[in-house]
């Protein structure tokens, strides 16, 4: 059984993978590069060397690091209204992060469209995080077993 920290980081990785798949699909449809790991590799570029693995690693790390921030609120969200609010906040945080990365690197690509795509991408992230977090959350199997046994004994 996974502990709480590992399950949260794993949910963050799965949500990041879902969001990245969305961005790769958008890139394929539009012909523009919305692939976050690729852009991170360009930003991390030194001289004439791209760092594709570093781009993927940084993207996965950022997505995993965000999961412990957002997932507790998602788990407490009993109203569906909170989920889109969290997705918008997540997208806004991503826009700020990417803007700082772009400014610090001197990247001159098409920033505005990329930054705007982060809003729907983070809707994908938030909803995937909610699902993955629920599937990977540690469960107290002892109390579940006791509850099942009590239920069976009272019905018989």
C-alpha positions in Angstrom: 0.0 0.0 0.0 1.3 3.5 -0.9 1.8 6.1 1.8 0.1 9.5 1.5 3.1 11.4 0.2 3.9 8.8 -2.5 0.3 8.6 -3.6 0.1 12.4 -3.9 3.3 12.6 -5.9 2.2 9.7 -8.1 -1.2 11.4 -8.7 0.7 14.6 -9.7 2.8 12.6 -12.2 -0.3 11.0 -13.7 -2.1 14.4 -13.9 1.0 16.0 -15.5 1.1 13.1 -18.0 -2.6 13.7 -18.9 -2.0 17.5 -19.2 1.1 16.9 -21.4 -0.9 14.6 -23.6 -3.5 17.4 -24.0 -0.7 19.8 -25.0 0.9 17.3 -27.4 -2.6 16.8 -29.0 -3.1 20.5 -29.3 0.3 20.9 -30.9 -0.6 18.2 -33.5 -3.9 19.9 -34.3 -2.6 23.4 -34.5 0.9 22.9 -35.8 2.3 25.1 -33.0 4.5 23.9 -30.2 2.5 23.7 -27.0 4.7 20.8 -25.7 5.9 22.0 -22.2 8.8 19.6 -21.9 10.1 20.7 -25.3 9.9 24.4 -24.4 11.5 23.7 -21.0 14.4 22.0 -22.8 14.8 25.1 -25.0 14.8 27.4 -22.0 17.4 25.2 -20.3 19.5 25.2 -23.4 23.2 25.8 -23.0 25.2 27.0 -26.0 24.0 24.7 -28.8 22.8 21.8 -26.7 19.2 21.1 -25.9 18.4 19.1 -22.8 15.2 17.1 -23.7 15.5 14.8 -20.6 15.9 17.9 -18.4 12.8 19.4 -19.9 10.8 16.3 -19.1 12.3 16.0 -15.7 11.6 19.6 -14.8 8.0 19.4 -16.1 7.3 16.2 -14.1 8.9 17.8 -11.0 6.7 20.9 -11.3 3.5 18.8 -11.7 4.4 16.6 -8.8 5.3 19.6 -6.6 1.9 21.2 -7.4 -0.1 18.1 -6.4 0.4 18.5 -2.6 -0.8 22.1 -3.0 -4.0 21.4 -4.9 -5.0 17.8 -4.0 -6.0 18.5 -0.4 -8.5 21.2 -1.7 -9.8 18.8 -4.3 -10.4 16.1 -1.8 -12.4 18.5 0.4 -14.3 19.9 -2.6 -17.9 18.6 -2.0 -19.2 21.1 -4.5 -18.4 20.8 -8.1 -18.0 24.6 -8.3 -14.7 24.4 -6.5 -13.0 22.2 -9.1 -13.1 24.7 -11.9 -12.0 27.5 -9.5 -9.0 25.3 -8.5 -8.3 24.6 -12.2 -8.3 28.4 -13.0 -6.0 29.1 -10.0 -3.7 26.3 -11.1 -3.6 27.7 -14.7 -3.0 31.2 -13.3 -0.1 29.9 -11.2 1.3 28.1 -14.3 1.0 31.3 -16.4 3.0 33.2 -13.8 5.6 30.5 -13.5 6.0 30.2 -17.3 6.2 34.0 -17.7 9.0 34.1 -15.2 10.8 31.3 -17.0 10.4 33.0 -20.3 11.6 36.4 -19.0 14.6 34.8 -17.3 15.6 32.9 -20.4 15.1 35.6 -23.0 12.8 33.2 -24.9 11.2 35.1 -27.8 8.8 32.5 -29.1 5.0 32.9 -29.3 4.4 33.4 -25.6 0.8 34.7 -25.5 -0.9 31.7 -27.2 1.2 29.3 -25.2 0.3 31.0 -21.9 -3.4 31.0 -22.8 -3.3 27.3 -23.6 -2.3 26.7 -20.0 -5.8 27.4 -18.7 -7.5 24.4 -20.5 -4.4 22.3 -19.9 -4.7 22.9 -16.2 -8.4 21.9 -16.3 -7.1 18.6 -17.6 -4.5 18.5 -14.8 -7.0 19.3 -12.1 -9.6 16.8 -13.1 -6.9 14.1 -13.7 -5.4 14.9 -10.3 -8.8 14.5 -8.7 -9.3 11.1 -10.3 -5.7 9.8 -9.8 -5.7 11.1 -6.2 -8.9 9.2 -5.4 -7.6 6.0 -7.0 -4.1 6.1 -5.4 -5.2 7.4 -2.0 -4.2 5.1 0.8 -7.1 3.3 2.3 -7.4 1.8 5.8 -8.2 -1.7 4.8 -8.6 -2.8 8.4 -11.5 -0.5 9.0 -13.1 -1.4 5.7 -12.8 -5.1 6.6 -14.4 -4.4 10.0 -17.2 -2.4 8.4 -17.9 -5.1 5.9 -17.9 -7.8 8.6 -20.3 -5.7 10.7 -22.6 -5.1 7.7 -22.6 -8.8 6.9 -23.4 -9.9 10.5 -26.2 -7.4 10.9 -27.9 -8.5 7.6 -27.8 -12.2 8.4 
